[in-house]
Amino acid sequence: MPSPFREAKNLLVRRWGEMGGYWGINRTMAEIHALLFVTREPLCTDDIMDQLKISRGNASMNLRALVDWGLIERMHKLGDRKEYFQADTDVWHMFETIMRERRRREVEPIIATIDHCCESVKQANAKINTPDAEDIREFQRRIEDLRLFLATMGSLFELVLEFGGEGIEKLNLLMTGTGKSSKEPRSSARAAVRTRNSTARR
């Protein structure tokens, strides 16, 4: 019977695999990432195949993808010809890596498509007396709103990254009212965080 530690580890790997689709990767890739993240020692391909019950081809393909994403790195042990892998355990850096990669793969292409559509519609809108002029104007309004929304989300994402892990922790204290920050008035506490972060960036 598996130990509580083993059961907890296996459960996390399974759940992380199920969640993989939400951040743009397949289940096996997410499970490998989770396994490496919760395992103290680096693992070789054989270890990963054995623990996740997957084929060598499947393991190798997804390990390469994780290396390409920057979520894991290759390493070697002295006197051992096998290639080992370990995960980046800095949670903040992991979040940043995933979000930047998702934006590059998913958000940037749709923004480029919207820009192309906007340009096409502007040219069509020049012929204002066409039968579908109203449809063109409404289409233009909606895609420009969508473009503005995506650009705003991108700016917020950059702001979150600018705050950094420490800044987000302070912001969380202010929002939840926990810790020492809850004793300060909300407005002055927010100002203090902004001042400290501004000073740190200088």
N, C-alpha and C positions, 0 to 999 in steps of 0.2 A: 504494500500500500504506500503511495507517495507521501512524503512528509508534507506538513503544512507549508514549508518554504517552497518545495517543489510544486505543490498545487497552486500556490499564489503566483509563482513565476510563470507556470504554464497558462494560467488564466489571463495574466496580463498580456502575454504574447498573443493569445487568441483574440482578445479584445482589441489590441493594437492593430492586429491584422484586419479585423472587421472594420476598423475606423479608417484604414488606409485609403479607401476610396474617397473619403472626404477631403484628403489633402493631396489627391492626384496620383496615387501609386497603387499598384495591384496588391492583393492580399499577401502573397508570399514575400514580396519585397518588404512590406510593413512588418511581417512576422520576423524576418531575418533581422531587421533593424531593431525591433523590440528585444529579441534574444540577445543581441550583442550589447544593447544598452544596459540590460539588467544582469549581464554576466561579468564578473570581476576580471577574469583572465581572457585574453584574446582567444578566438576560436578559429580553427582551420575549416576548410570546406567540408571535410569528412565529419567533423563535429556537428556542423550545422545541418548536414544531410541527415545524420543520425537522430538529432534531437527534434527536427521538424518533419522527418519522414518524407523528404523530397528528393528528387533525382539530382544527379550531379549537374546536368545541363541547366535545370531550373535554378539551382543554387548559384552556379557560376554566372548566369545571365543577370540575376538580381543583385548579386554582390558587385558586379561591374557597375550596374546602375546606381547603387548606393554610393560607390566610390565617386562616380561622376557627379552626383548631387552634392558631394562633400559631407555626407552624414557619417561615413565610416572611412577608415584608412587602412591600407595594407601595412603589414610589418613582418619581419622575419626573426626567427630565433636562432641563436648561434648553434651551428652543427645540425640544424634541421632544415631540410630542403623544402618543406611545406610552406605555403603562404598562409599567414594568419591575418585576422581582421579584428579591429576594435572600433567601438562607436565613440563618437564625440559625446562626452557626458555633460557638457555645458548646456543646460536646458535652454538658456536664453539664446545661445549661438545656434542651437538646433532649430529653434523656432524661427530665427532670422533666416537661416538657410532654406528651410522649407517654404517660407512665405516668399522669399525672393525668387526661388525656383518656380513656384506656382505662378507668380506674377509674370515671369518671363515666358512660361509655356502657355498660360491661359489668358491672362488679362491683356498683355501687350498685343497679341494677335487680334483680339476683338476690338481694341482701341484703333489699331491700324485699319481694320475693316470699316469701323464707324467713320473714320476720317475719309476713307475712300468714298463711302456712301454720301457723306456730307458734300464732298466736292462734286460728285455726280449730280446730286440734287440741286446744288447751286446753279449748275449749268442748265439743268432742266427748268428751273424756276425762272430763268431769264425769258423763257417763252411763256409768259404769264397767262396768255389767252388759250392755252391748251385745255382740252376738256377736263383733264384730271388735275388742274391747277390747285384746287382746294386739297386734294389728296396729297399732292406734293408738298404743300406748305405744312400740313399736319404731320406728315412723315418727317420732314426736316425738323420740326419743333421737338418731336419725340426723341429722335436720335441725338439731337443736340443736348437735350436734358439727360439722356443716358450717358453721353460723353462727359458732361459736367459731373455727374454722379461718380463715374469711374475715376475721373481725375481727382475729385475730392477724397475718395477712398484711398487713392494712391498717396495723397498728401498726408492723410491721417496715419497711414502705414509708416511713412518716412518719419513722422513726428514720434510715433511709438518707438521706432528704432533709435531716434535721437535721444529719447529719454534713457534708453538702456535698461538693463535689468534692475539696477539699484533705484533708478528713477521710478520705474513701474511699481516696485515694492512700496515706495513712499506714497505714490498715488493710490495704491490699494489701501494703505493705512488710512488715508484721508476719506476714501469712499466708504470703507466699512466701519470706520470709527473705532478701530482696534489699536492697541499699543499706546505708546506715549502720545502719538499725534492726536488721539481723540480728546486729549485734555486741552488742546489749543482751539481757539475759535476757527471754524472752517476757513473763513476768508483769509485770516492771517497765516494759517498753516499752508494754504495753497500758495500764498505769496512767498513763504519761506522756501518751499520746494522749488519754485521757479528761480528764486535767487540762488539757491545752492547749485542747481543744475547749470545755470548760466555761468556761475563762477567756475564750476568744474570744467566746462567746455573751453573757457579761456585758458 
